[in-house]
Amino acid sequence: MSGEGSKPIGRITLRRRAITTQPLLVWKNAFALGVNEIDEEHKHFFEIANWLRSSILAGRTVAREALDKMAEHARCHFDHEEACLIAADCPYLPRHRGEHQRFVLALAHFDSQETPSAEGVFCLARDWILDHILNTDILHKEWISKPPPLTPR
């Protein structure tokens, strides 16, 4: 009557949606700040979030591992990005740093839970990554991309 994976409904056959292995978050040139190291660090956030999503779809329990990966990468990346902003004397550093701190606190909130939600961690990562890169980092691109001043010898 109908193929496997299908359920007949009247004369219409609905196929079950296959679990996709395609990444949900795809890097685009619009995300690039023009600083290779920072852009690579941002791409790594995408990789972690996509790994988490594919793990969720595969039924693996990886919330703690995802939190560890996300927190460690955030710490390194935020230190680097903030150093660029400090070196460029960015007037928006406190706001930028505040956004970084809110993300770290949100990760810590999930980590403090007995059984953190992998889906919640993914949603936090997805929303924060896209919002922060597309809004805050792009606005501060001028300062992030400035080379640090030369120090006299």
Phi and psi in radians as a Rosetta constraint file:
Dihedral C 1 N 2 CA 2 C 2 CIRCULARHARMONIC -2.366 0.35
Dihedral N 2 CA 2 C 2 N 3 CIRCULARHARMONIC 2.765 0.35
Dihedral C 2 N 3 CA 3 C 3 CIRCULARHARMONIC -1.244 0.35
Dihedral N 3 CA 3 C 3 N 4 CIRCULARHARMONIC 2.825 0.35
Dihedral C 3 N 4 CA 4 C 4 CIRCULARHARMONIC -1.090 0.35
Dihedral N 4 CA 4 C 4 N 5 CIRCULARHARMONIC 2.468 0.35
Dihedral C 4 N 5 CA 5 C 5 CIRCULARHARMONIC 1.541 0.35
Dihedral N 5 CA 5 C 5 N 6 CIRCULARHARMONIC 0.066 0.35
Dihedral C 5 N 6 CA 6 C 6 CIRCULARHARMONIC -2.071 0.35
Dihedral N 6 CA 6 C 6 N 7 CIRCULARHARMONIC 2.685 0.35
Dihedral C 6 N 7 CA 7 C 7 CIRCULARHARMONIC -2.266 0.35
Dihedral N 7 CA 7 C 7 N 8 CIRCULARHARMONIC 2.008 0.35
Dihedral C 7 N 8 CA 8 C 8 CIRCULARHARMONIC -1.205 0.35
Dihedral N 8 CA 8 C 8 N 9 CIRCULARHARMONIC 2.339 0.35
Dihedral C 8 N 9 CA 9 C 9 CIRCULARHARMONIC -2.304 0.35
Dihedral N 9 CA 9 C 9 N 10 CIRCULARHARMONIC 1.811 0.35
Dihedral C 9 N 10 CA 10 C 10 CIRCULARHARMONIC 1.021 0.35
Dihedral N 10 CA 10 C 10 N 11 CIRCULARHARMONIC -2.178 0.35
Dihedral C 10 N 11 CA 11 C 11 CIRCULARHARMONIC -1.746 0.35
Dihedral N 11 CA 11 C 11 N 12 CIRCULARHARMONIC 0.013 0.35
Dihedral C 11 N 12 CA 12 C 12 CIRCULARHARMONIC -1.789 0.35
Dihedral N 12 CA 12 C 12 N 13 CIRCULARHARMONIC 2.379 0.35
Dihedral C 12 N 13 CA 13 C 13 CIRCULARHARMONIC -1.960 0.35
Dihedral N 13 CA 13 C 13 N 14 CIRCULARHARMONIC 2.108 0.35
Dihedral C 13 N 14 CA 14 C 14 CIRCULARHARMONIC -1.705 0.35
Dihedral N 14 CA 14 C 14 N 15 CIRCULARHARMONIC 2.292 0.35
Dihedral C 14 N 15 CA 15 C 15 CIRCULARHARMONIC -1.643 0.35
Dihedral N 15 CA 15 C 15 N 16 CIRCULARHARMONIC 2.426 0.35
Dihedral C 15 N 16 CA 16 C 16 CIRCULARHARMONIC -1.155 0.35
Dihedral N 16 CA 16 C 16 N 17 CIRCULARHARMONIC 2.472 0.35
Dihedral C 16 N 17 CA 17 C 17 CIRCULARHARMONIC -1.284 0.35
Dihedral N 17 CA 17 C 17 N 18 CIRCULARHARMONIC 2.253 0.35
Dihedral C 17 N 18 CA 18 C 18 CIRCULARHARMONIC -1.301 0.35
Dihedral N 18 CA 18 C 18 N 19 CIRCULARHARMONIC 2.545 0.35
Dihedral C 18 N 19 CA 19 C 19 CIRCULARHARMONIC -1.213 0.35
Dihedral N 19 CA 19 C 19 N 20 CIRCULARHARMONIC 2.143 0.35
Dihedral C 19 N 20 CA 20 C 20 CIRCULARHARMONIC -1.508 0.35
Dihedral N 20 CA 20 C 20 N 21 CIRCULARHARMONIC 2.510 0.35
Dihedral C 20 N 21 CA 21 C 21 CIRCULARHARMONIC -1.765 0.35
Dihedral N 21 CA 21 C 21 N 22 CIRCULARHARMONIC 0.033 0.35
Dihedral C 21 N 22 CA 22 C 22 CIRCULARHARMONIC -1.219 0.35
Dihedral N 22 CA 22 C 22 N 23 CIRCULARHARMONIC 2.420 0.35
Dihedral C 22 N 23 CA 23 C 23 CIRCULARHARMONIC -1.146 0.35
Dihedral N 23 CA 23 C 23 N 24 CIRCULARHARMONIC 2.505 0.35
Dihedral C 23 N 24 CA 24 C 24 CIRCULARHARMONIC -1.397 0.35
Dihedral N 24 CA 24 C 24 N 25 CIRCULARHARMONIC -0.742 0.35
Dihedral C 24 N 25 CA 25 C 25 CIRCULARHARMONIC -1.665 0.35
Dihedral N 25 CA 25 C 25 N 26 CIRCULARHARMONIC 2.036 0.35
Dihedral C 25 N 26 CA 26 C 26 CIRCULARHARMONIC -2.043 0.35
Dihedral N 26 CA 26 C 26 N 27 CIRCULARHARMONIC 2.229 0.35
Dihedral C 26 N 27 CA 27 C 27 CIRCULARHARMONIC -1.167 0.35
Dihedral N 27 CA 27 C 27 N 28 CIRCULARHARMONIC 2.370 0.35
Dihedral C 27 N 28 CA 28 C 28 CIRCULARHARMONIC -2.243 0.35
Dihedral N 28 CA 28 C 28 N 29 CIRCULARHARMONIC 2.717 0.35
Dihedral C 28 N 29 CA 29 C 29 CIRCULARHARMONIC -1.017 0.35
Dihedral N 29 CA 29 C 29 N 30 CIRCULARHARMONIC -0.445 0.35
Dihedral C 29 N 30 CA 30 C 30 CIRCULARHARMONIC -1.099 0.35
Dihedral N 30 CA 30 C 30 N 31 CIRCULARHARMONIC -0.372 0.35
Dihedral C 30 N 31 CA 31 C 31 CIRCULARHARMONIC -1.436 0.35
Dihedral N 31 CA 31 C 31 N 32 CIRCULARHARMONIC -0.321 0.35
Dihedral C 31 N 32 CA 32 C 32 CIRCULARHARMONIC -1.193 0.35
Dihedral N 32 CA 32 C 32 N 33 CIRCULARHARMONIC 2.378 0.35
Dihedral C 32 N 33 CA 33 C 33 CIRCULARHARMONIC -1.701 0.35
Dihedral N 33 CA 33 C 33 N 34 CIRCULARHARMONIC -0.210 0.35
Dihedral C 33 N 34 CA 34 C 34 CIRCULARHARMONIC 1.569 0.35
Dihedral N 34 CA 34 C 34 N 35 CIRCULARHARMONIC 0.105 0.35
Dihedral C 34 N 35 CA 35 C 35 CIRCULARHARMONIC -1.974 0.35
Dihedral N 35 CA 35 C 35 N 36 CIRCULARHARMONIC 1.862 0.35
Dihedral C 35 N 36 CA 36 C 36 CIRCULARHARMONIC -0.892 0.35
Dihedral N 36 CA 36 C 36 N 37 CIRCULARHARMONIC -0.829 0.35
Dihedral C 36 N 37 CA 37 C 37 CIRCULARHARMONIC -1.096 0.35
Dihedral N 37 CA 37 C 37 N 38 CIRCULARHARMONIC -0.750 0.35
Dihedral C 37 N 38 CA 38 C 38 CIRCULARHARMONIC -1.170 0.35
Dihedral N 38 CA 38 C 38 N 39 CIRCULARHARMONIC -0.772 0.35
Dihedral C 38 N 39 CA 39 C 39 CIRCULARHARMONIC -1.064 0.35
Dihedral N 39 CA 39 C 39 N 40 CIRCULARHARMONIC -0.701 0.35
Dihedral C 39 N 40 CA 40 C 40 CIRCULARHARMONIC -1.130 0.35
Dihedral N 40 CA 40 C 40 N 41 CIRCULARHARMONIC -0.679 0.35
Dihedral C 40 N 41 CA 41 C 41 CIRCULARHARMONIC -1.127 0.35
Dihedral N 41 CA 41 C 41 N 42 CIRCULARHARMONIC -0.707 0.35
Dihedral C 41 N 42 CA 42 C 42 CIRCULARHARMONIC -1.102 0.35
Dihedral N 42 CA 42 C 42 N 43 CIRCULARHARMONIC -0.731 0.35
Dihedral C 42 N 43 CA 43 C 43 CIRCULARHARMONIC -1.046 0.35
Dihedral N 43 CA 43 C 43 N 44 CIRCULARHARMONIC -0.618 0.35
Dihedral C 43 N 44 CA 44 C 44 CIRCULARHARMONIC -1.156 0.35
Dihedral N 44 CA 44 C 44 N 45 CIRCULARHARMONIC -0.603 0.35
Dihedral C 44 N 45 CA 45 C 45 CIRCULARHARMONIC -1.033 0.35
Dihedral N 45 CA 45 C 45 N 46 CIRCULARHARMONIC -0.747 0.35
Dihedral C 45 N 46 CA 46 C 46 CIRCULARHARMONIC -1.047 0.35
Dihedral N 46 CA 46 C 46 N 47 CIRCULARHARMONIC -0.775 0.35
Dihedral C 46 N 47 CA 47 C 47 CIRCULARHARMONIC -1.069 0.35
Dihedral N 47 CA 47 C 47 N 48 CIRCULARHARMONIC -0.771 0.35
Dihedral C 47 N 48 CA 48 C 48 CIRCULARHARMONIC -1.099 0.35
Dihedral N 48 CA 48 C 48 N 49 CIRCULARHARMONIC -0.803 0.35
Dihedral C 48 N 49 CA 49 C 49 CIRCULARHARMONIC -1.099 0.35
Dihedral N 49 CA 49 C 49 N 50 CIRCULARHARMONIC -0.737 0.35
Dihedral C 49 N 50 CA 50 C 50 CIRCULARHARMONIC -1.172 0.35
Dihedral N 50 CA 50 C 50 N 51 CIRCULARHARMONIC -0.662 0.35
Dihedral C 50 N 51 CA 51 C 51 CIRCULARHARMONIC -1.077 0.35
Dihedral N 51 CA 51 C 51 N 52 CIRCULARHARMONIC -0.762 0.35
Dihedral C 51 N 52 CA 52 C 52 CIRCULARHARMONIC -1.071 0.35
Dihedral N 52 CA 52 C 52 N 53 CIRCULARHARMONIC -0.801 0.35
Dihedral C 52 N 53 CA 53 C 53 CIRCULARHARMONIC -1.071 0.35
Dihedral N 53 CA 53 C 53 N 54 CIRCULARHARMONIC -0.811 0.35
Dihedral C 53 N 54 CA 54 C 54 CIRCULARHARMONIC -1.147 0.35
Dihedral N 54 CA 54 C 54 N 55 CIRCULARHARMONIC -0.565 0.35
Dihedral C 54 N 55 CA 55 C 55 CIRCULARHARMONIC -1.171 0.35
Dihedral N 55 CA 55 C 55 N 56 CIRCULARHARMONIC -0.716 0.35
Dihedral C 55 N 56 CA 56 C 56 CIRCULARHARMONIC -1.076 0.35
Dihedral N 56 CA 56 C 56 N 57 CIRCULARHARMONIC -0.824 0.35
Dihedral C 56 N 57 CA 57 C 57 CIRCULARHARMONIC -1.100 0.35
Dihedral N 57 CA 57 C 57 N 58 CIRCULARHARMONIC -0.528 0.35
Dihedral C 57 N 58 CA 58 C 58 CIRCULARHARMONIC -1.473 0.35
Dihedral N 58 CA 58 C 58 N 59 CIRCULARHARMONIC -0.055 0.35
Dihedral C 58 N 59 CA 59 C 59 CIRCULARHARMONIC 1.428 0.35
Dihedral N 59 CA 59 C 59 N 60 CIRCULARHARMONIC 0.270 0.35
Dihedral C 59 N 60 CA 60 C 60 CIRCULARHARMONIC -1.489 0.35
Dihedral N 60 CA 60 C 60 N 61 CIRCULARHARMONIC 2.526 0.35
Dihedral C 60 N 61 CA 61 C 61 CIRCULARHARMONIC -1.620 0.35
Dihedral N 61 CA 61 C 61 N 62 CIRCULARHARMONIC 1.803 0.35
Dihedral C 61 N 62 CA 62 C 62 CIRCULARHARMONIC -2.334 0.35
Dihedral N 62 CA 62 C 62 N 63 CIRCULARHARMONIC 0.273 0.35
Dihedral C 62 N 63 CA 63 C 63 CIRCULARHARMONIC -0.984 0.35
Dihedral N 63 CA 63 C 63 N 64 CIRCULARHARMONIC -0.827 0.35
Dihedral C 63 N 64 CA 64 C 64 CIRCULARHARMONIC -1.105 0.35
Dihedral N 64 CA 64 C 64 N 65 CIRCULARHARMONIC -0.786 0.35
Dihedral C 64 N 65 CA 65 C 65 CIRCULARHARMONIC -1.078 0.35
Dihedral N 65 CA 65 C 65 N 66 CIRCULARHARMONIC -0.714 0.35
Dihedral C 65 N 66 CA 66 C 66 CIRCULARHARMONIC -1.115 0.35
Dihedral N 66 CA 66 C 66 N 67 CIRCULARHARMONIC -0.751 0.35
Dihedral C 66 N 67 CA 67 C 67 CIRCULARHARMONIC -1.055 0.35
Dihedral N 67 CA 67 C 67 N 68 CIRCULARHARMONIC -0.757 0.35
Dihedral C 67 N 68 CA 68 C 68 CIRCULARHARMONIC -1.078 0.35
Dihedral N 68 CA 68 C 68 N 69 CIRCULARHARMONIC -0.825 0.35
Dihedral C 68 N 69 CA 69 C 69 CIRCULARHARMONIC -1.088 0.35
Dihedral N 69 CA 69 C 69 N 70 CIRCULARHARMONIC -0.800 0.35
Dihedral C 69 N 70 CA 70 C 70 CIRCULARHARMONIC -1.140 0.35
Dihedral N 70 CA 70 C 70 N 71 CIRCULARHARMONIC -0.770 0.35
Dihedral C 70 N 71 CA 71 C 71 CIRCULARHARMONIC -1.140 0.35
Dihedral N 71 CA 71 C 71 N 72 CIRCULARHARMONIC -0.753 0.35
Dihedral C 71 N 72 CA 72 C 72 CIRCULARHARMONIC -1.139 0.35
Dihedral N 72 CA 72 C 72 N 73 CIRCULARHARMONIC -0.789 0.35
Dihedral C 72 N 73 CA 73 C 73 CIRCULARHARMONIC -1.147 0.35
Dihedral N 73 CA 73 C 73 N 74 CIRCULARHARMONIC -0.711 0.35
Dihedral C 73 N 74 CA 74 C 74 CIRCULARHARMONIC -1.050 0.35
Dihedral N 74 CA 74 C 74 N 75 CIRCULARHARMONIC -0.783 0.35
Dihedral C 74 N 75 CA 75 C 75 CIRCULARHARMONIC -1.009 0.35
Dihedral N 75 CA 75 C 75 N 76 CIRCULARHARMONIC -0.867 0.35
Dihedral C 75 N 76 CA 76 C 76 CIRCULARHARMONIC -1.130 0.35
Dihedral N 76 CA 76 C 76 N 77 CIRCULARHARMONIC -0.816 0.35
Dihedral C 76 N 77 CA 77 C 77 CIRCULARHARMONIC -1.138 0.35
Dihedral N 77 CA 77 C 77 N 78 CIRCULARHARMONIC -0.779 0.35
Dihedral C 77 N 78 CA 78 C 78 CIRCULARHARMONIC -1.113 0.35
Dihedral N 78 CA 78 C 78 N 79 CIRCULARHARMONIC -0.698 0.35
Dihedral C 78 N 79 CA 79 C 79 CIRCULARHARMONIC -1.028 0.35
Dihedral N 79 CA 79 C 79 N 80 CIRCULARHARMONIC -0.786 0.35
Dihedral C 79 N 80 CA 80 C 80 CIRCULARHARMONIC -1.149 0.35
Dihedral N 80 CA 80 C 80 N 81 CIRCULARHARMONIC -0.853 0.35
Dihedral C 80 N 81 CA 81 C 81 CIRCULARHARMONIC -1.109 0.35
Dihedral N 81 CA 81 C 81 N 82 CIRCULARHARMONIC -0.749 0.35
Dihedral C 81 N 82 CA 82 C 82 CIRCULARHARMONIC -1.160 0.35
Dihedral N 82 CA 82 C 82 N 83 CIRCULARHARMONIC -0.596 0.35
Dihedral C 82 N 83 CA 83 C 83 CIRCULARHARMONIC -1.099 0.35
Dihedral N 83 CA 83 C 83 N 84 CIRCULARHARMONIC -0.685 0.35
Dihedral C 83 N 84 CA 84 C 84 CIRCULARHARMONIC -1.102 0.35
Dihedral N 84 CA 84 C 84 N 85 CIRCULARHARMONIC -0.746 0.35
Dihedral C 84 N 85 CA 85 C 85 CIRCULARHARMONIC -1.169 0.35
Dihedral N 85 CA 85 C 85 N 86 CIRCULARHARMONIC -0.667 0.35
Dihedral C 85 N 86 CA 86 C 86 CIRCULARHARMONIC -1.138 0.35
Dihedral N 86 CA 86 C 86 N 87 CIRCULARHARMONIC -0.801 0.35
Dihedral C 86 N 87 CA 87 C 87 CIRCULARHARMONIC -1.088 0.35
Dihedral N 87 CA 87 C 87 N 88 CIRCULARHARMONIC -0.542 0.35
Dihedral C 87 N 88 CA 88 C 88 CIRCULARHARMONIC -1.581 0.35
Dihedral N 88 CA 88 C 88 N 89 CIRCULARHARMONIC 0.040 0.35
Dihedral C 88 N 89 CA 89 C 89 CIRCULARHARMONIC 0.966 0.35
Dihedral N 89 CA 89 C 89 N 90 CIRCULARHARMONIC 0.825 0.35
Dihedral C 89 N 90 CA 90 C 90 CIRCULARHARMONIC -1.195 0.35
Dihedral N 90 CA 90 C 90 N 91 CIRCULARHARMONIC 2.185 0.35
Dihedral C 90 N 91 CA 91 C 91 CIRCULARHARMONIC -1.256 0.35
Dihedral N 91 CA 91 C 91 N 92 CIRCULARHARMONIC -0.216 0.35
Dihedral C 91 N 92 CA 92 C 92 CIRCULARHARMONIC -1.741 0.35
Dihedral N 92 CA 92 C 92 N 93 CIRCULARHARMONIC 0.177 0.35
Dihedral C 92 N 93 CA 93 C 93 CIRCULARHARMONIC -0.933 0.35
Dihedral N 93 CA 93 C 93 N 94 CIRCULARHARMONIC -0.815 0.35
Dihedral C 93 N 94 CA 94 C 94 CIRCULARHARMONIC -1.028 0.35
Dihedral N 94 CA 94 C 94 N 95 CIRCULARHARMONIC -0.733 0.35
Dihedral C 94 N 95 CA 95 C 95 CIRCULARHARMONIC -1.127 0.35
Dihedral N 95 CA 95 C 95 N 96 CIRCULARHARMONIC -0.788 0.35
Dihedral C 95 N 96 CA 96 C 96 CIRCULARHARMONIC -1.089 0.35
Dihedral N 96 CA 96 C 96 N 97 CIRCULARHARMONIC -0.824 0.35
Dihedral C 96 N 97 CA 97 C 97 CIRCULARHARMONIC -1.070 0.35
Dihedral N 97 CA 97 C 97 N 98 CIRCULARHARMONIC -0.666 0.35
Dihedral C 97 N 98 CA 98 C 98 CIRCULARHARMONIC -1.057 0.35
Dihedral N 98 CA 98 C 98 N 99 CIRCULARHARMONIC -0.708 0.35
Dihedral C 98 N 99 CA 99 C 99 CIRCULARHARMONIC -1.131 0.35
Dihedral N 99 CA 99 C 99 N 100 CIRCULARHARMONIC -0.706 0.35
Dihedral C 99 N 100 CA 100 C 100 CIRCULARHARMONIC -1.056 0.35
Dihedral N 100 CA 100 C 100 N 101 CIRCULARHARMONIC -0.800 0.35
Dihedral C 100 N 101 CA 101 C 101 CIRCULARHARMONIC -1.112 0.35
Dihedral N 101 CA 101 C 101 N 102 CIRCULARHARMONIC -0.658 0.35
Dihedral C 101 N 102 CA 102 C 102 CIRCULARHARMONIC -1.119 0.35
Dihedral N 102 CA 102 C 102 N 103 CIRCULARHARMONIC -0.660 0.35
Dihedral C 102 N 103 CA 103 C 103 CIRCULARHARMONIC -1.157 0.35
Dihedral N 103 CA 103 C 103 N 104 CIRCULARHARMONIC -0.785 0.35
Dihedral C 103 N 104 CA 104 C 104 CIRCULARHARMONIC -1.052 0.35
Dihedral N 104 CA 104 C 104 N 105 CIRCULARHARMONIC -0.737 0.35
Dihedral C 104 N 105 CA 105 C 105 CIRCULARHARMONIC -1.128 0.35
Dihedral N 105 CA 105 C 105 N 106 CIRCULARHARMONIC -0.669 0.35
Dihedral C 105 N 106 CA 106 C 106 CIRCULARHARMONIC -1.143 0.35
Dihedral N 106 CA 106 C 106 N 107 CIRCULARHARMONIC -0.708 0.35
Dihedral C 106 N 107 CA 107 C 107 CIRCULARHARMONIC -1.097 0.35
Dihedral N 107 CA 107 C 107 N 108 CIRCULARHARMONIC -0.742 0.35
Dihedral C 107 N 108 CA 108 C 108 CIRCULARHARMONIC -1.113 0.35
Dihedral N 108 CA 108 C 108 N 109 CIRCULARHARMONIC -0.621 0.35
Dihedral C 108 N 109 CA 109 C 109 CIRCULARHARMONIC -1.067 0.35
Dihedral N 109 CA 109 C 109 N 110 CIRCULARHARMONIC -0.824 0.35
Dihedral C 109 N 110 CA 110 C 110 CIRCULARHARMONIC -1.093 0.35
Dihedral N 110 CA 110 C 110 N 111 CIRCULARHARMONIC -0.730 0.35
Dihedral C 110 N 111 CA 111 C 111 CIRCULARHARMONIC -1.126 0.35
Dihedral N 111 CA 111 C 111 N 112 CIRCULARHARMONIC -0.486 0.35
Dihedral C 111 N 112 CA 112 C 112 CIRCULARHARMONIC -1.342 0.35
Dihedral N 112 CA 112 C 112 N 113 CIRCULARHARMONIC -0.206 0.35
Dihedral C 112 N 113 CA 113 C 113 CIRCULARHARMONIC -1.378 0.35
Dihedral N 113 CA 113 C 113 N 114 CIRCULARHARMONIC 2.529 0.35
Dihedral C 113 N 114 CA 114 C 114 CIRCULARHARMONIC -1.049 0.35
Dihedral N 114 CA 114 C 114 N 115 CIRCULARHARMONIC -0.780 0.35
Dihedral C 114 N 115 CA 115 C 115 CIRCULARHARMONIC -2.269 0.35
Dihedral N 115 CA 115 C 115 N 116 CIRCULARHARMONIC 1.531 0.35
Dihedral C 115 N 116 CA 116 C 116 CIRCULARHARMONIC -1.158 0.35
Dihedral N 116 CA 116 C 116 N 117 CIRCULARHARMONIC 2.580 0.35
Dihedral C 116 N 117 CA 117 C 117 CIRCULARHARMONIC -1.456 0.35
Dihedral N 117 CA 117 C 117 N 118 CIRCULARHARMONIC 2.072 0.35
Dihedral C 117 N 118 CA 118 C 118 CIRCULARHARMONIC -1.095 0.35
Dihedral N 118 CA 118 C 118 N 119 CIRCULARHARMONIC -0.658 0.35
Dihedral C 118 N 119 CA 119 C 119 CIRCULARHARMONIC -1.123 0.35
Dihedral N 119 CA 119 C 119 N 120 CIRCULARHARMONIC -0.702 0.35
Dihedral C 119 N 120 CA 120 C 120 CIRCULARHARMONIC -1.117 0.35
Dihedral N 120 CA 120 C 120 N 121 CIRCULARHARMONIC -0.728 0.35
Dihedral C 120 N 121 CA 121 C 121 CIRCULARHARMONIC -1.118 0.35
Dihedral N 121 CA 121 C 121 N 122 CIRCULARHARMONIC -0.732 0.35
Dihedral C 121 N 122 CA 122 C 122 CIRCULARHARMONIC -1.086 0.35
Dihedral N 122 CA 122 C 122 N 123 CIRCULARHARMONIC -0.807 0.35
Dihedral C 122 N 123 CA 123 C 123 CIRCULARHARMONIC -1.080 0.35
Dihedral N 123 CA 123 C 123 N 124 CIRCULARHARMONIC -0.733 0.35
Dihedral C 123 N 124 CA 124 C 124 CIRCULARHARMONIC -1.032 0.35
Dihedral N 124 CA 124 C 124 N 125 CIRCULARHARMONIC -0.874 0.35
Dihedral C 124 N 125 CA 125 C 125 CIRCULARHARMONIC -1.073 0.35
Dihedral N 125 CA 125 C 125 N 126 CIRCULARHARMONIC -0.850 0.35
Dihedral C 125 N 126 CA 126 C 126 CIRCULARHARMONIC -1.026 0.35
Dihedral N 126 CA 126 C 126 N 127 CIRCULARHARMONIC -0.905 0.35
Dihedral C 126 N 127 CA 127 C 127 CIRCULARHARMONIC -1.155 0.35
Dihedral N 127 CA 127 C 127 N 128 CIRCULARHARMONIC -0.764 0.35
Dihedral C 127 N 128 CA 128 C 128 CIRCULARHARMONIC -1.180 0.35
Dihedral N 128 CA 128 C 128 N 129 CIRCULARHARMONIC -0.794 0.35
Dihedral C 128 N 129 CA 129 C 129 CIRCULARHARMONIC -1.014 0.35
Dihedral N 129 CA 129 C 129 N 130 CIRCULARHARMONIC -0.905 0.35
Dihedral C 129 N 130 CA 130 C 130 CIRCULARHARMONIC -1.142 0.35
Dihedral N 130 CA 130 C 130 N 131 CIRCULARHARMONIC -0.776 0.35
Dihedral C 130 N 131 CA 131 C 131 CIRCULARHARMONIC -1.157 0.35
Dihedral N 131 CA 131 C 131 N 132 CIRCULARHARMONIC -0.813 0.35
Dihedral C 131 N 132 CA 132 C 132 CIRCULARHARMONIC -1.173 0.35
Dihedral N 132 CA 132 C 132 N 133 CIRCULARHARMONIC -0.809 0.35
Dihedral C 132 N 133 CA 133 C 133 CIRCULARHARMONIC -1.187 0.35
Dihedral N 133 CA 133 C 133 N 134 CIRCULARHARMONIC -0.806 0.35
Dihedral C 133 N 134 CA 134 C 134 CIRCULARHARMONIC -1.322 0.35
Dihedral N 134 CA 134 C 134 N 135 CIRCULARHARMONIC -0.408 0.35
Dihedral C 134 N 135 CA 135 C 135 CIRCULARHARMONIC -1.875 0.35
Dihedral N 135 CA 135 C 135 N 136 CIRCULARHARMONIC -1.110 0.35
Dihedral C 135 N 136 CA 136 C 136 CIRCULARHARMONIC -1.280 0.35
Dihedral N 136 CA 136 C 136 N 137 CIRCULARHARMONIC -0.921 0.35
Dihedral C 136 N 137 CA 137 C 137 CIRCULARHARMONIC -1.087 0.35
Dihedral N 137 CA 137 C 137 N 138 CIRCULARHARMONIC -0.705 0.35
Dihedral C 137 N 138 CA 138 C 138 CIRCULARHARMONIC -1.112 0.35
Dihedral N 138 CA 138 C 138 N 139 CIRCULARHARMONIC -0.706 0.35
Dihedral C 138 N 139 CA 139 C 139 CIRCULARHARMONIC -1.102 0.35
Dihedral N 139 CA 139 C 139 N 140 CIRCULARHARMONIC -0.572 0.35
Dihedral C 139 N 140 CA 140 C 140 CIRCULARHARMONIC -1.755 0.35
Dihedral N 140 CA 140 C 140 N 141 CIRCULARHARMONIC 0.233 0.35
Dihedral C 140 N 141 CA 141 C 141 CIRCULARHARMONIC -0.945 0.35
Dihedral N 141 CA 141 C 141 N 142 CIRCULARHARMONIC -0.701 0.35
Dihedral C 141 N 142 CA 142 C 142 CIRCULARHARMONIC -0.971 0.35
Dihedral N 142 CA 142 C 142 N 143 CIRCULARHARMONIC -0.687 0.35
Dihedral C 142 N 143 CA 143 C 143 CIRCULARHARMONIC -1.492 0.35
Dihedral N 143 CA 143 C 143 N 144 CIRCULARHARMONIC -0.628 0.35
Dihedral C 143 N 144 CA 144 C 144 CIRCULARHARMONIC -1.134 0.35
Dihedral N 144 CA 144 C 144 N 145 CIRCULARHARMONIC -0.612 0.35
Dihedral C 144 N 145 CA 145 C 145 CIRCULARHARMONIC -1.531 0.35
Dihedral N 145 CA 145 C 145 N 146 CIRCULARHARMONIC -0.097 0.35
Dihedral C 145 N 146 CA 146 C 146 CIRCULARHARMONIC -1.247 0.35
Dihedral N 146 CA 146 C 146 N 147 CIRCULARHARMONIC 2.347 0.35
Dihedral C 146 N 147 CA 147 C 147 CIRCULARHARMONIC -1.206 0.35
Dihedral N 147 CA 147 C 147 N 148 CIRCULARHARMONIC 2.544 0.35
Dihedral C 147 N 148 CA 148 C 148 CIRCULARHARMONIC -1.080 0.35
Dihedral N 148 CA 148 C 148 N 149 CIRCULARHARMONIC 2.600 0.35
Dihedral C 148 N 149 CA 149 C 149 CIRCULARHARMONIC -1.120 0.35
Dihedral N 149 CA 149 C 149 N 150 CIRCULARHARMONIC 2.587 0.35
Dihedral C 149 N 150 CA 150 C 150 CIRCULARHARMONIC -1.238 0.35
Dihedral N 150 CA 150 C 150 N 151 CIRCULARHARMONIC 2.398 0.35
Dihedral C 150 N 151 CA 151 C 151 CIRCULARHARMONIC -1.645 0.35
Dihedral N 151 CA 151 C 151 N 152 CIRCULARHARMONIC 2.341 0.35
Dihedral C 151 N 152 CA 152 C 152 CIRCULARHARMONIC -1.120 0.35
Dihedral N 152 CA 152 C 152 N 153 CIRCULARHARMONIC 2.548 0.35
